[in-house]
């Protein structure tokens, strides 16, 4: 059974690494455009950690095939794996319910959930098994430090794990970090989508060695045993800390305060709001006193763990290996993407017209690689990003959308390979005489 792991960030590698090691000849496939920083970062991380891996373009060029591909969430580029690969999702975090349980889960042939809460929401999309957290140390779990007793024997160790984007508490917390660093040993574990240089206090304190700053290459589960308390906001790290039985304090950012207050009383509130009913939460200015209180009186959330996690303290990667092997024996050989894949191939290979891919992102470039492995090489891109205009991607030029007016159905066929701008592209194609299904197709 040939097993591969699809990754697009270093964090994905860290999350899947213990499962990867269950198979002697497994490998990571890098699903990121070769010209992006992420591809180089992942390749370097694989080399540092001694893991096998290659870019999806190189995998396709070798004409290798995978029996099973694991991933943490669905990406359209996975379509290029063909109709015979069994797709398996490994859940990669709680929080952000709207995203975690969205309809894209229906692309999977099997999903491994953390526990009953997730399984109940995922099983409507695909076969789902609750196995636990794949990074749970299992039988090797270190003893839990009792609340109020510093893990290092000196000042309490505070682990701050903010999420990213508009839900992040970092804009509020950045100015509070000096006060925290005076009272605690502070470790900041950034979300893999966050940029440290956007926060002046954070970067200055790290440069002065007054706090320890950790990026996505550092596994959170390597930090949790040594900390005395976890501070977070709306991050999945909240639930990782629960699994490791750590005291937790949450930050209510000014940007999210209104939503938090509105949702706290709702039965349909998202999970990251619901936990605020049992965990202490404060605005950044009140955090120091809140941390001191939580260290002396750790909040109780033990009964909630059984809802969140199955298999606590067990060999979760080993069970994933066994369940996957058993499910593959019953796999029909046709995944849920078969119809769409065959439609894409028929469209590309129907005639010799030049293929114009509208969208030069990860998916568009993956389709280009698939076409080349099947002997179709007359390809060019159209993309709305000015930074890509005039460049070539492995010999295929990238033009701006204005060049669409020069396209003709008799000479070109088009593949809309983007979500953003897809309707605009389709309107322009119809206006210049392209017919859906014959002269262009949309994959989304």
PyMOL commands that set and color helices and strands:
alter all, ss='L'
color gray80, all
select helices_A, chain A and resi 10-20+37-49+56-61+76-81+97-100+103-107+116-122+138-140+165-167+170-183+196-198+200-207+220-226+237-243+257-263+271-277+284-296+302-308+316-329+338-349+362-373+386-388+401-406+422-431
alter helices_A, ss='H'
color red, helices_A
select strands_A, chain A and resi 3-7+27-30+53-55+68-71+86-90+110-113+128-130+157-161+185-189+212-214+229-232+247-251+280-282+354-358+379-382+392-393+396-399+412-416+440-442
alter strands_A, ss='S'
color yellow, strands_A
deselect
rebuild
show_as cartoon
